[in-house]
Amino acid sequence: MTDCSVAAVFSDHCVLQRHKPIAVFGQGPDGATVEVQLMHKDGSVCAHAVSSVVGGVWNAVLMPQEAQEHLCLAVRCDQAGFSKTFSDVAVGEVWFAGGQSNMELELANCIEGPRELQSETDSAVRFYCTQKLQYQDEYFYEQEQKNCWQTWRHGNPETWSAVGYFFAKKLAADLGVTVGIIGCNWGGTSASSWVDRDQLSGDCELASYLVDYEQAVAGRSQEQQRLEYEAFQMRHNEWEARVAGLLKEHPELTHDEAAARVGPFEEDWRGPMCYKNPYRPNGLYQCMVRRVVPYTLKGFLYYQGESDDHKPTLYYKLFCSLIQKWRKDWHDDTLPFVFVQLPQHRYAADRDFKNWCLIREAQFKTFLTVRNTGMVCAADLGAYNDIHPKAKKTLAERMENTALWLAYNRAEAQDVNGPLLMYAIPQDTKMLLLFDYAQDGFVVQPDEETLNHYIELEKSQGNTVSRDFTGFELAGADGVFYPAKFECGAQGIPNAIALYSQKVARPVFARYAWYNYGPITIFGKNGLPLSPFRTQ
């Protein structure tokens, strides 16, 4: 390599992480020297660093800085005749927002978005949207150089992640600094898309993701894979164009309603598996995550899990592997990781496979076992018959509150966490449950709308549900569950709930909200929902 360049994640309006050494990196000719300066507008230098190019890459590390704005970042390599200066650079807080479609959902498409876009005139939030190209070819690198950080006035905020934006807006207000979000998400993706091959091949169970891929492409040349995938894309684009045309004629319709009128797309929406398919294992890790490593961060935001419900028993191991890999890439095993525990969801035509229950359980276990993680329970924020709840502000602000506790020591654990099961103690005819983060007791809130949907869903499967069902269930040694009644503050213990049922003489097992979609009725005094659980 003879040319020198700065990683595409650096541009005008970029946000650099305060109070940490700042990595500025790129590529260049071996043996060359790259000089980096962070400067005020008047040319005075805030920080200076020099790096040698080794193996075609360089990484200059600037001294930590206080929050500030209106800076310039200058990069120079005399041997390559390279000089580049970025303007309107800010030092503040930087968070990486990863996941699938619920993290990807754009500001313009969430319930709170249109009002925000109309009323906000400026914002302390800036976004870098990692480009959504799933294969690294010449076009990939050309487009990447056109990508840049966006501000409210210099960008397209309507396309920003709604969760990322509302998180950053509240954080900016609470801390009084500029907040940058690196959006790195793709709808419909498994967590296996966001880790490298070694993370999967090194474990006999996780390797099944690779085996599935290899079986899917077996016997097909790369040229055949490419032709099949491009033909699929043309068919899918034509179908989407028909849906878009109907939406233009009838703007009152939702996308799903328009799609139903046009007629379903008869193929798997992910397309044939191949080396260019974004849903292949490791693909987006290479094409998206690695493109911004090791940009200095405060922490990670993550909302994903829906597309791993076909292998829910592997999710704990897969999720932990992802957290470990991302932290390793950023050379910090303690980077805060704030993630969403999946909300309630079930399509009207589906049976309750309880696979989302297992994903939520894996997420809870991750919170308990992986240090410096924060779990945001979204049990009460699901939407009937819709995998994409359109209200995102409440969830985003819960995530921000969790970050204040986990990353900034500006909130207390009992204020940002809903009740979590701690112990289950069988007591003759009752089961005594003790909860963390419920020291002040509980609030019972009937969830009539969701209960009505749940009753209808279960009725369609031949099951009967009583109208007094609250989500609590008990089972004896036979493992057969029955609806249970409950008593909050049992035995005079504020954070205890006792369960009992006439059909279970000696309770052995208990569970709550153990369904893909159903009522959420129990909250802590802080307004946060009790996380779904089952006892083992």
DAHUBEL-V253765 format. One record per backbone hydrogen bond with DSSP energy under -1.0 kcal/mol. CO is the residue of the C=O (numbers start at 0). NH is the residue of the N-H. Records with the same first field share a line. If there is no record, write none. Layout:
CO=NH + NH
//
This chain:
4=26
6=9
10=13
13=89
15=91
21=61
23=59
24=6
25=57
26=4
28=31
31=52
33=50
34=75
35=48
36=73
37=45 + 46
38=71
39=42
43=39
46=37
48=35
50=33
52=30
53=56
55=27
56=53
57=25
59=23
61=21
64=18
67=90
70=88
71=38
72=85
73=36
74=83
75=34
76=81
77=80
81=76
83=74
85=72
86=12
88=70
89=15
90=67
91=17
92=179
93=297
94=181
95=300
96=183
97=302
98=185
99=102 + 103
100=104
104=161
105=108
106=109
111=115
112=116
113=117
114=118
115=119
123=178
125=180
126=149
127=182
130=132
134=136
136=140
137=141
138=142
139=143
140=144
142=145
143=146
149=126
153=150
155=158
156=159
157=107
159=106
160=164
161=165
162=166
163=167
164=168
165=169
166=170
167=171
168=172
169=173
170=174
171=175
177=92
178=125
179=94
180=127
181=96
182=129
185=188
189=192
190=193
191=281
192=284
196=200
197=201
199=202
202=206
204=207
205=208
206=210
207=211
208=212
209=213
210=214
211=215
212=216
216=219
220=224
221=225
222=226
223=227
224=228
225=229
226=230
227=231
228=232
229=233
230=234
231=235
232=236
233=237
234=238
235=239
236=240
237=241
238=242
239=243
240=244
241=245
242=246
243=247
244=248
245=249
249=252
253=257
254=258
255=259
256=260
257=261
258=262
267=270
273=276
276=279
279=282
281=285
282=286
283=287 + 288
284=289
288=291
291=294
298=95
299=337
300=97
301=339
302=99
304=307
305=308
307=310
310=313
311=314
313=317
314=318
315=319
316=320
317=321
318=322
319=323
320=324
321=325
322=326
323=327
324=328
325=329
326=331
327=330
331=334
335=299
336=373
337=301
338=375
340=377
345=384
346=349
350=352
353=357
354=358
355=359
356=360
357=361
358=362
359=363
360=364
361=365
362=366
363=367
364=368
365=369
371=336
373=338
375=340
377=380
382=385
389=110
391=395
392=396
393=397
394=398
395=399
396=400
397=401
398=402
399=403
400=404
401=405
402=406 + 407
403=409
411=414
412=416
418=530
419=435
422=433
424=431
426=429
429=426
430=498
431=424
432=496
433=421 + 422
435=419
437=440
442=522
446=450
447=451
448=452
449=453
450=454
451=455
452=456
453=457
454=458
455=459
457=462
458=461
465=468
470=512
471=483
472=510
473=481
474=507 + 508
475=478
481=473
484=499
486=497
488=491
489=492
492=495
494=434
495=488
496=432
497=486
498=430
499=484
500=503
508=474
509=534
510=472
511=532
512=514
515=344
520=444
521=529
522=442
523=526
527=523
532=511
//
